[in-house]
């Protein structure tokens, strides 16, 4: 049963790594959003800002899709690993 528990730990670690990567990207993107907000508020909006905003919107959609998939994977892992846990206690 240790192999199964180890597999769960590995799968959780892989999922966490992906989530940590997303968090890192969005910490960087936060600065871009703040810059765009400042430019918008000051009326200094450019065509490049339009492109940057479109890029951020695209990134947000991709991130939402990834988060949705990760939530499904997390629920699958919870079910799988809880079942393994219960089986190993029997």
Secondary structure, 3 states (H helix, E strand, C coil): CHHHHHHHHHHHHHHHHHHHHHHHHHHHHHHHHHHHHHHHHHCCCCHHHHHHHHHHHHHHHHHHHHHHHHHHHHHHHHHHHHHHHHHHHC
